[in-house]
Amino acid sequence: MGKIIFVEHNSTEHVAKLDVGSTLMQIAVTNAVPGIDGDCGAECACGTCHIVVDGQWFNRTGEIADVEEQMLSMTPERTDTSRLGCQVKVTEEMDGMIVYLPEFQM
């Protein structure tokens, strides 16, 4: 069984089952990972699924579309490896991926 590891701002880890084809936001919500709300329902319109992908995994998350870039530009806690979880489709290559959650969501 593959896994995705979500790490809260306070270092609490949540290990979730890798679900190929889902998004990181869907996996977090399904597994009740605190700090991922997904208020807009994966429409890339709110930023409440902001995540920071561990640098060694970032290149596996795909391209950032313009609409996601616009939402991320409004996020005060943005980093070089920030993504919106609703825009990252999970693949088998993501088994073991580490994703950090910011202290606050938009």
C-alpha positions as a LaTeX table, in Angstrom:
\begin{tabular}{lrrr}
\hline
Residue & $x$ (\AA) & $y$ (\AA) & $z$ (\AA) \\
\hline
Met1 & 0.00 & 0.00 & 0.00 \\
Gly2 & 1.42 & 3.38 & $-1.01$ \\
Lys3 & 1.23 & 6.44 & 1.20 \\
Ile4 & 1.32 & 10.22 & 1.35 \\
Ile5 & 2.63 & 11.83 & 4.52 \\
Phe6 & 1.01 & 15.11 & 5.58 \\
Val7 & 2.91 & 17.06 & 8.24 \\
Glu8 & 1.09 & 19.73 & 10.24 \\
His9 & 2.75 & 23.00 & 11.20 \\
Asn10 & 3.30 & 21.56 & 14.71 \\
Ser11 & 5.10 & 18.50 & 13.20 \\
Thr12 & 2.21 & 16.07 & 13.73 \\
Glu13 & 2.26 & 13.52 & 10.91 \\
His14 & $-0.74$ & 11.98 & 9.18 \\
Val15 & $-0.12$ & 9.00 & 6.93 \\
Ala16 & $-2.77$ & 8.56 & 4.26 \\
Lys17 & $-3.24$ & 5.82 & 1.69 \\
Leu18 & $-2.01$ & 6.69 & $-1.78$ \\
Asp19 & $-5.08$ & 6.96 & $-4.02$ \\
Val20 & $-3.90$ & 7.23 & $-7.62$ \\
Gly21 & $-6.09$ & 9.58 & $-9.65$ \\
Ser22 & $-7.31$ & 11.55 & $-6.65$ \\
Thr23 & $-5.90$ & 14.94 & $-5.75$ \\
Leu24 & $-3.81$ & 15.64 & $-2.67$ \\
Met25 & $-6.71$ & 17.74 & $-1.37$ \\
Gln26 & $-9.17$ & 14.85 & $-1.76$ \\
Ile27 & $-6.84$ & 12.48 & 0.06 \\
Ala28 & $-6.35$ & 14.98 & 2.90 \\
Val29 & $-10.08$ & 15.65 & 3.28 \\
Thr30 & $-10.98$ & 11.94 & 3.08 \\
Asn31 & $-8.44$ & 11.23 & 5.83 \\
Ala32 & $-9.52$ & 14.20 & 8.00 \\
Val33 & $-6.09$ & 15.84 & 7.85 \\
Pro34 & $-6.43$ & 19.05 & 9.87 \\
Gly35 & $-5.68$ & 22.26 & 8.02 \\
Ile36 & $-6.91$ & 21.24 & 4.58 \\
Asp37 & $-10.42$ & 22.56 & 4.03 \\
Gly38 & $-10.96$ & 22.62 & 0.28 \\
Asp39 & $-13.79$ & 25.13 & 0.68 \\
Cys40 & $-14.28$ & 25.73 & $-3.05$ \\
Gly41 & $-14.63$ & 22.04 & $-3.88$ \\
Ala42 & $-11.50$ & 21.80 & $-6.03$ \\
Glu43 & $-12.35$ & 24.76 & $-8.27$ \\
Cys44 & $-9.00$ & 26.47 & $-7.60$ \\
Ala45 & $-10.88$ & 29.47 & $-6.27$ \\
Cys46 & $-10.04$ & 29.76 & $-2.58$ \\
Gly47 & $-6.58$ & 28.59 & $-1.53$ \\
Thr48 & $-7.79$ & 26.60 & 1.51 \\
Cys49 & $-5.83$ & 23.56 & 0.36 \\
His50 & $-2.43$ & 25.29 & 0.23 \\
Ile51 & 0.35 & 22.79 & 0.79 \\
Val52 & 4.14 & 22.92 & 0.71 \\
Val53 & 5.59 & 19.90 & $-1.06$ \\
Asp54 & 8.92 & 18.59 & 0.23 \\
Gly55 & 11.57 & 19.76 & $-2.23$ \\
Gln56 & 12.64 & 16.28 & $-3.30$ \\
Trp57 & 9.07 & 15.55 & $-4.44$ \\
Phe58 & 8.11 & 18.87 & $-6.01$ \\
Asn59 & 9.09 & 17.96 & $-9.57$ \\
Arg60 & 6.51 & 15.13 & $-9.49$ \\
Thr61 & 3.56 & 17.46 & $-8.90$ \\
Gly62 & 3.15 & 18.67 & $-12.48$ \\
Glu63 & 2.91 & 22.13 & $-13.97$ \\
Ile64 & 1.30 & 25.07 & $-12.18$ \\
Ala65 & $-1.51$ & 26.55 & $-14.29$ \\
Asp66 & $-2.07$ & 30.31 & $-14.44$ \\
Val67 & $-5.20$ & 30.17 & $-12.27$ \\
Glu68 & $-3.30$ & 28.27 & $-9.55$ \\
Glu69 & $-0.42$ & 30.72 & $-9.81$ \\
Gln70 & $-2.86$ & 33.59 & $-9.25$ \\
Met71 & $-4.30$ & 31.97 & $-6.13$ \\
Leu72 & $-0.86$ & 31.15 & $-4.75$ \\
Ser73 & 0.29 & 34.74 & $-5.32$ \\
Met74 & $-2.23$ & 35.83 & $-2.65$ \\
Thr75 & $-0.97$ & 33.33 & $-0.08$ \\
Pro76 & 1.26 & 34.99 & 2.53 \\
Glu77 & 2.94 & 31.69 & 3.48 \\
Arg78 & 3.84 & 30.76 & $-0.09$ \\
Thr79 & 7.18 & 29.05 & $-0.67$ \\
Asp80 & 9.05 & 27.88 & $-3.76$ \\
Thr81 & 7.39 & 24.46 & $-3.44$ \\
Ser82 & 3.85 & 25.64 & $-2.67$ \\
Arg83 & 0.91 & 24.10 & $-4.51$ \\
Leu84 & $-2.83$ & 23.97 & $-4.13$ \\
Gly85 & $-3.66$ & 20.39 & $-3.20$ \\
Cys86 & $-6.75$ & 20.41 & $-5.42$ \\
Gln87 & $-4.53$ & 20.88 & $-8.47$ \\
Val88 & $-2.11$ & 18.00 & $-7.81$ \\
Lys89 & $-3.27$ & 14.68 & $-9.25$ \\
Val90 & $-1.74$ & 11.73 & $-7.44$ \\
Thr91 & 0.36 & 9.22 & $-9.37$ \\
Glu92 & 2.12 & 6.02 & $-8.32$ \\
Glu93 & 5.41 & 7.95 & $-8.43$ \\
Met94 & 4.22 & 9.93 & $-5.38$ \\
Asp95 & 4.39 & 6.93 & $-3.02$ \\
Gly96 & 6.04 & 8.23 & 0.16 \\
Met97 & 5.61 & 11.92 & $-0.73$ \\
Ile98 & 5.92 & 14.35 & 2.15 \\
Val99 & 3.59 & 17.35 & 2.18 \\
Tyr100 & 3.77 & 20.13 & 4.74 \\
Leu101 & 0.78 & 22.17 & 5.86 \\
Pro102 & 1.18 & 25.89 & 6.50 \\
Glu103 & 0.19 & 27.33 & 9.86 \\
Phe104 & $-2.73$ & 29.22 & 8.31 \\
Gln105 & $-4.90$ & 28.82 & 5.21 \\
Met106 & $-6.43$ & 31.70 & 3.25 \\
\hline
\end{tabular}
